[in-house]
Amino acid sequence: MLTWSLVVPTFNRRDVLLRVLPLAFGQTVPPVQVVIVDASPDWQVTRQAVQALAADHPAIQLDYLQAVTPSSATQRNQGVEQAIGDIVVMIDDDSFLYPDYVERILAVYAADTQGVLAGVNGVNVPAMPDADAGASAGLARKDDRRGGTGGLRERVMRYRLGRWISSRILFQDMHALFLKYEGERNPAVPPEFAHLDVTPMTFMSGHGLSVHRRIALAEPLDRSLRYYAALEDLDASYRYGRHGLLLRANGANLHHFEVAGGRVKRRTATTFQLLNMLVFIKRNADRPGSWLSRYRWMLWRRLLGETIKDALSRRWDFPQARGVVTAMRSWRAVWRTPAADLNQWYPAYQRALLDRG
């Protein structure tokens, strides 16, 4: 049987982390190892609390590490480098796993008789796991300030035109957000997986993905994303697709709580999302220049979409639209920087944008 290691990056979220980990330790197929990479100033205090939780699971190796660099991307890479399992499962520090989450994912790997599988994602569901329904008591969710637009969106999404607007105009879809610099990947499900409830994927979400450790080591998350790693999971999992098939195990459920306490403001998050995409293109595309016109066209489309979303959510200072404008003013600096210099140059540029507010 394949073994698995859990990797969790965390930062100043002790309360939710201590509620998430018991569900990970208690999986029906337990991990051989749990790796926590903590960027918090008081990480040693949290380590003691996690060690107390792990004491009830002596067969599981716990590695609690201080983050070398405080960034979800680099923290995940640090955790993968420490992992010993055949499969690495990465979750966010506010991802609540259902008890059989990993068992269902490992069943997909077990069916891979031809060695064609690179990674498996689960499904983010609205409800907390029944086994620990009270685990989220007292936790505050991220405030998206949609007001009454949630119900409106549900009604609009019933129609084909509404779904097209949501994806292509409002960019509420991974395939619209990410420019596929190596082309489309639309694989069919091979016969050996026909008995399983699986769906082929192009991207996997970082709040609950799994991948062969050897592939995670070959395709680390982008090392230049040290301040805000927007789209880092889409980029890494897209590159996992170089090595094999990505599948979603439709019965493997988790609940991504999205706890309150964002790392950066909406405006800056939008700017970094767009600039990060350009970094991915420069670093990975065979001919980056051929993507520049599509990237610039996307900026204008995003300006329209983010303006609409800000208005629908009654954000009258239009932070996300202003974030696009900042990216429009900044992308040339990224583009002029040689790809070989991005690891050193881009973090400093992100830091300067953060300091500017």
N, C-alpha and C positions, 0 to 999 in steps of 0.2 A: 504494500500500500504506500502511496505517495505521502510524504510528510509535508507539513506546512508551518511556516513562520508568519506571525502577525507583526506588521510594522505600523506604528501609530506616531505621527508627528503631533506635537502639542505645544501650546503657548498660552500661559495664563488662564488655563481652563481646568483647574484641579477638580472643581465640583462636578462638572459633567464627566470628566475622564474617569473618576472613581465610580461613576454609575455605569459607564459603558463597559469597563473592563470585566466585571463579573460575568457579563453575557458572553464575552470572548473566551474567558477561562472555562466557562461551562458549556462550550460547544459539544454536540453529540460526538464529534470527532475532534478531540482536543488538539491544540497546537503543540509542537515540540518546543516552541520558543515564542516568547512575546518580546518584541523590541520596542521600547518607548524612546523617542528622541525629543527631548524637552528643551525648548528655548527660553523658558521662564527664568526670571532672576532668582526665584526661590525653588529651583528645580529639585534641590536635595530634600526639601520638606515633602514635596509630592512623591519623590522616590520612596521615602519611608512609608508613606501611606499605601503606595502600590505594593511594596514588599509585604506589607501586612495582608493585603488581599491575596497575593500569590502564595502565601504560606500554606493555604488550604489546598494548593495544587503543586505538590513537590515534584511531580514528574515533568512540569513545564519549566523550561529554562527562562529566567527573566533577565533581560539585559536592559537596564535603565541608563540611558546615555545623556550627557549634556550635549546640546546641539553645538556643532562647530560653527555653524552659520545659522542665524534665525531666519529661516525661509522654509515654507512647506516643501518646496521642490528639493532643496539641498538636504533637508532633514529626512525626507523619504530616501534619497540616495544614500545617506549615512546609515539608515536602518537596513536597506537592502544589502549594503556591504557587510553588515554584521550578521545577516540572516544565514541560517544553516539548513532550513527546510528545502525540499525540492520545489515547492510552490511558495511564493510570497503573496500574502493577502495584505493589501493596504487599505486602511480605513481612516476616516477623519476622527478626531477626538470626540465628536458628537454623533457618531454612527452607532445605533443600537441594533445589534445582530439578533435575528431570530435564532432559536437554539440549533436548528439544523442547517443554518446558512452555509457553512463550509462543507458539511456532509454532501449537500446537493451540488455544490461546485466541484468537489472532488469526484463525484460520480461522472461528471462530464469528462474530466481528465482521464478517468479510468477507462472510458469508452474509446479513447484515442489510440486505436490499435495501429494506425499508420503514421503516427507522429506528426500530424498536420496541425495540431492545436498550439496556439501561443498563449492565449489568456481567456479567462472566463469572468464575466461580470454578473452581479446579482441585480435585484430589482428594488428600487426605493419605493416603499409603500407608505400610505398616509398614516397608518396606525402603528403605535408602539407594540413591541412583542407582548403577547398575553402573559408570558412567563414573568415579566417584570413591568407590569403596566404602571406601577407607581414610580418608576425610576426617574421620570421627568418632572415629578412634583417640585414646584418652586422654581423651575428653570424658565427663563424668558426666551422666547423665540426672536429671531431677527425680525425687525419691523420693516416690512416692505412698503408701508404707507400706500397701499393700493386703495384704501377706502372701500367703496362699494364696487370696485371694478372686477373683483374676483368672480362674482356671479355673472357679470356681463361677459367676461372672457369664456366662462363655461358654456354660455348660450351661443356665443359666436363660433366656438370650436365645433359645434354640431354640424356646421356647414362646410363644404369644400372651400368656398371662397374665404370663409373665416380662417380656416386652417392655413390657406395660402398666405393670407395677410399676416397671420401670426408668425409664420416661418420666414417669409421672404421680405416683409416690410418691417416687422417688429423684432426680427432676429431672435425669436424664442425657440431656437432649434440649433443643436450642435452643428448640423451640416451647413447651416447658414453662417454661423459664427466663425467657422474654421475654413480657411482656404486650403484645399487638399493639394499640397505642393508635389505629391507623387501620383496624383490622379485618383480616380474613383476605385473603391474596393467593394465589389458586390458579389461575394462568394455565395455559393449554395451550401446547404448543410450536407456534408458527406453521409453516405449510407450508414456508416458505423454509429452515427448519432441519431438515427431515425427514431429509435425507441425512446428518446429523451425529448422533453419539452424545452427546446432551445431555439434561439433566433440568432442569425449572423449579425455582427456589428462591425462598424468602422471605428468607433470610439468607445472607451470605457470611462466611467465617472470615478474620480479619485476617492469619493466617499465610500467605495466598496468594490475594489477591483482585485483580481488575482492574475498572476502571470508566472511562468516558469522562471525560477531565480536566474538561470543562465541568460535568459532574454532580458530580464530587468537589468542585469549587470552590463549587457551589451548595449542597451538603449536607456541610459540614465535620463532622468528628467533634466531639462535644460539647466546647466550649471550657472548661467548668467542671471537667473531669476531669483535674486536674493532679497528683494523687498516686497514685491507683490507678484505672485506666481500665477496670474490669471491664465487660463487655458492650458496650464502645464500638463494636466491629466490627458486632455485631448491630444496634445502633441506627442506625448510619450506613448500613449496607447496606439495612436496612428502609426508610429514607428514600430511598435510591437508587431503590427500587421505585416512588416517586411519578413517576419520569421514564421508566420503561420496564421491560422484562422483565429478570429475573436468571436466568441459566442456569449450570449446571455442565457443563463440558466433561469428560466421563467418562474421556477418554484423557490428560488433562493432569495429570501426576503430580508431586507433591513429597513430601518427607519432612520433617515438622516434628519436629525432634529433641527439643524441650523440655528444654533444657540445665538443669542444676542451678543453683541460686542465685536463689531466689524473691525478689521485691521486698518483699513483706510477709508476715506470718504468716497462717496459714490462717484464724484467727478474724477478723482484720481484713479479709482478702480477701472473706470471706463477707458481712461487714457492708457493705462498699463495693458489692458486687454488688447487694445488695438496695436500698440507698439510691440508687445510681446509677439503678436502674430507676424509682424515684419521680421523680428529676430528669427523666428522659426523658418521663415522663407529663406532668409539670407544664409542660414546655417545648413539647411537640408535640401533645398531645391537644386536640381541639376543645373538649371539656368535661372537664377533668381531674377534677372532682368526681365524675363518674359512674364513675370507675375506682377510687375510694378503697376501696370495700367489697371489690372483687376483689383489690386489692393487700393489704389486711389479711388476707383469707382465705388468700392465697398465703403470707404470713408464717407462719401456723400450719401450713400444709402443709409448708413448708420446714423448720420446726422438727422435725417428725416425720421427714422424709426425711434431714436432716443428722444427726440422732441415730442413725438406723439406719446410715448410711454410716460415721459415726465408730466405731460399735460393730463393724461388719463389718471395718473396717481396723485394729481394736485401738488406736484413739486414745482411750485411757481418760480423757484430760482433756477430751474432747469439744469440740475447738476450733471446729469448724464449727457445731455446735449453739449454742455460746456466742456465735458471731458473729451468728446469727439473733436471739438474745435481745438483743444490743446494738442491732441494727437495730430491734427492737420498741420499745426504749426511746428511740430516736433519731429515728424517722421523722417525728414531729410537728414537730420543729424544721425539717426540710426542707419539710414541707407548708406551714408558716406563712410561709415565705420567698417573696416575689413572684418570679415567673419572671424578671423583668427584673433582679433582683438576684443571681441564682444564680452568674453568672460571677465575682463578687467574693466572695460569702458562702460558697459551697460549698467552694472550695479551703481556706479557713481552717478550716471545720468538719472537713474530711477531715484536715487537719494536726493538729487538736486530738485527733481520734480516734487517729491514729497515735501521738502523744505519750503518750496514755493507755495505749497498748499493747493 
